[in-house]
C-alpha cells in the first residue's frame, strides 16, 4: 500500500491481495499521502450515508418537491435513487481495472481516455466539490442564524457574519482531521446529529400538518418559469444522491475492495435514503408550495427543540464538508509530500495554510452569493450529471466494450445521450435561476 508524497498520482507501486478464489492478484496502487485500504465496508457506507443525510435534506422539500409537486417529486426521487445506484455501481466495478487501482476519479478517466480527459475530469470534479462545500458553508451559516433568530430577532447579525463563523469552524475541523479515514468516530457523531435534526423536523412538521388547513400543492410560477424550475429540480434530484468522489471513498475500503464497496452502496441506497425520504415528503405534505428551502425555518415548536436541531445541522455540515473537501486535501498533501505524524509542526502548519486558504475562498463565495437552491441546481447540472451519469456510462462502455452485447451497448449510449441533454437543459435553468435571484438579492445578502 502506498504512503507518502508523490506527483499527484502518476507514480505507482505494486500491491498484492488475495482474490476470492484464493489466488494472489497484483494491482498497481497510486502513491498518496493519505491512508487507503484501511476501512471496513460499513465505515464507507456511513461516509456515503452522512453525505446523503447531510443538512441538505432540510432543503429538498422546497427545492425538489415544490417545483415538481407530488407525482413528479415522488416518482423523480425514486427514479433518481435507482439510476444513481446503477451509475455508482458501474464506477465501483472499474476501481481495479487494467491491473491498476484507480483511487481518484481522474486516475480512472485518464487511464481510459488519456491526459486531456484526466485534466477535464479533475476540473469537473473539483468544481463539483467546491460548489458542494460552498453549499455546506451556506447551510452551516443558515443554521447558526436560525439559532440566533430564535432568541434575538434584532437583525444585528446578518447571514454573512454567520457564514464567516461557519467557515472558521470548518477550517479548525479540517486542520484537526488529517484524512478521510481519520474521521472514525466522527461518522457516528454525524449520524446522531443527522437523526436529531431529521426527527425534530419530521415530528414538528407532522404536528403542523395535522393542525393546518388545506394546503396548496400546485407548482408556483408562470408557465415559462415552471418549465425552468422543473428542469432545475431534476438537477437537485441527482445532486441529492451522488458524491462525485466515489473512487476516492472506495480507495479507503479494505480488500476485496469492489464487493465491499458494493455493500456500502447497497446500504446507502436502501437504509440510507429512508430518513431523507421521510423528512422530504413530510415537509412538503405539511406546508405545500410554501415550504421553505430550509425546513427548520418553516416548523413551529419549542424554541429549545428547534435550537438543538439547528445546532446539530450546523455541526453535521462541518463534518460533511470535510468529506467532500478530502480529495482536495489529498491532492495538496500528496503534491507537497506531507509525510509522518499528522501533528508534526511542518504538517500542521501546511494544513493551516493550505486548508485554511481553501476554506477562506469557499467562505467568501458562500457569503457573496448565499443562494443555496441555485448552488444545488448548478452543481447538479455542471458536475453531477457529467461525472455520475454521462462519464460513468461511457467509461463502462470503453472498459467493457468487448464483453457487452449490442443491446447493452445501446443501453449505455442511450444513457450517455439522455443525461447529456439533461445536463445542458439543467445548466440553462440553473443559470436563469441565478440571474433571477441576483436581481432580487444583492451580494452578501441576508436571506
Buried (B, 14 or more C-beta within 10 A) or exposed (E): EBBBBBEBBEBBEEBEBEEEEEEEBEBBBBBBBBBBBBBBBBBBBBBBBBBBBBBBBBBBBBBBBBBBBEEBBBEBBEEBBEBBBBBBBBBBBBBBBEEBBBBBBBBBBBBBBEEEBBEBBBEBBBBBBBBBBBBBBBBBBBBBBBBBBBEEEEEEBBBBBBBBBBBBBBBBBBBBBBBBBBBEEBBEBBBEBBBBBBBBBBBBBBBBBEEBEEBEBEBBBEEEBBEBBBBBBBBBBBBBBBBBBBBBBBBBBBBBBBEBBBBBBBBBBEEBBEBBBBBBBBBBBBBBBEBBBBBBBBBEBEEEBBBBBBBBBBBBBBBBBBBBBBBBBBBBBBBEEBEEEBEEEEBBEBBBEBBBEBBBEBBBBBBEBBBBBBBBBBBBBBBBBBBBBBBBBBBBBBBBEEEBEEEBEEBBEEBBEBBBEBBEBBBBBBBBBBEBBBEEBEEBBBB
